[in-house]
Amino acid sequence: MSEKKEEITTDSANKCSKVTESAKGNAIVKKQLSEQQNIMNIVKSISTSTQIENLDDSQSETENENLLKVKLLYNHIDHIKKDKLVIEINNNICSELLQHIVEGKTKVQQELLQVVLLIAIRGADMTERLEMNKFYESFHKSGLLRKIEEILLHQIELQSNDDLFSQLQQLIILIYSFMNKCNEIDLEILEKCGMYFKIKIVELNQKLNQYLVQKVMNENEQKEIDIVNVQRMMKEGAQLIKAISALTIDSQNQQYFNSELELHKDIVNLIHICCPKELNCLQRININESEAGLELVGNIFGALGDLSWCEKQIQKFLLDEHKKTIKAFQFINVLIEAIGTGSGSEEEENKIIRSDIYEDIEEQEGSEEVATHLFHNIELKKDKVQSYSRSAIYEIFNCFQYRTY
């Protein structure tokens, strides 16, 4: 009995020792990276082994250390200011990332692809609606864009079921979409991206409907709902729809999404998550205090604005779809709430947008009091969430011409 106790004690001590050593290792890595404070140095310090099986303890520890480095790299890029990021993201850093990604098979390589996705998203956000990704030239000249395209084409060849997309395929499609903002892309890839978008939007609709059913059941039974899961779902949905907008800005891509896939008919169903409470809409989700929800709403309107841009038939469809149930000032309420959040535009530009919308609302019969209230809400919520392209959201306001109600 005493021998067993000693064995257990020894085992526990060994485990504690390993945990302590691991913690020390992580602390050392964090200290090294904080001292480097440079994207290139961090990337160069990461080792991306192509061995994905039969890792011994030492290899496993190395992988964990590299995963930690990638995580810290991601956080560094996520929080770095725009002016500094523009300096650091260049041909050299893209070439270095290209060498580390290989085929995206290992955990470290796939996490690095998440870093590439973040860079692509930030680059897309830095430019105006009709401008290419801020880092497009670096993506192109370094060969990183071509590498992403090669991985995507290879994954298309391997795909046995058109309706099933691996995690790697989904990640590569998002990266490729943001990298190619405003660019016409090859039809084979466009078809694959479009099919993925359509499947995921339908899936998002289904999941949100399931959430609504569960929410009612839980309220009746006085149970809590899984808010974290819903927030994650909305965040992923916002990113997906944002990627659609990035490609839709090109007229050829837009035409394919509209005529072949009719993506607007799938996306417009998501509008109900932000229906005003007064309508008692059964599909409404209360997102007033949800950052992920507000971002999703902003991106929904942005994508519909892009899909309906210069497309009168689609504008008419979108208008007719909601003319029966949603009053003008109520829709404007949602638009202003989305426009009044985030940091996508400069403050002076925000003031102009708010002023323009305020004038439009004043033209609504009997809505002066509502307009004043909504305008005040902009000031209260403008920094709440990083919402996509307020100018794109504003475009749908003009397209729909709600003041003609």
Secondary structure, 3 states (H helix, E strand, C coil): CHHHHHHHHHHHHHHHHHHHHHHHHHHHHHHHHHHHCCHHHHHHCCCCCCCCCCCCHHHHHHHHHHHHHHHHHHHHHHHCCHHHHHHHCCHHHHHHHHHHHCCCCCHHHHHHHHHHHHHHHHHHHCCCCCCCCCCHHHHHHHCHHHHHHHHHHHHHHHCCCCCCCCHHHHHHHHHHHHHCCCCCCCHHHHHHHHHHHHHHHHHHHHHHHHHHHHHHHHHHHCCCCCHHHHHHHHHHHHHHHHHHHHHHCCHHHHHHHHHHHCHHHHHHHHHHHHCCHHHCCCCCCCCCCCHHHHHHHHHHHHHHHHHCCCCHHHHHHHHHHHHCCCCHHHHHHHHHHHHCCCCCCCHHHHHHHHHHHHHHHHCCCCCHHHHHHHHHHHHHHCCCCCCCCHHHHHHHHHHHCHHHC
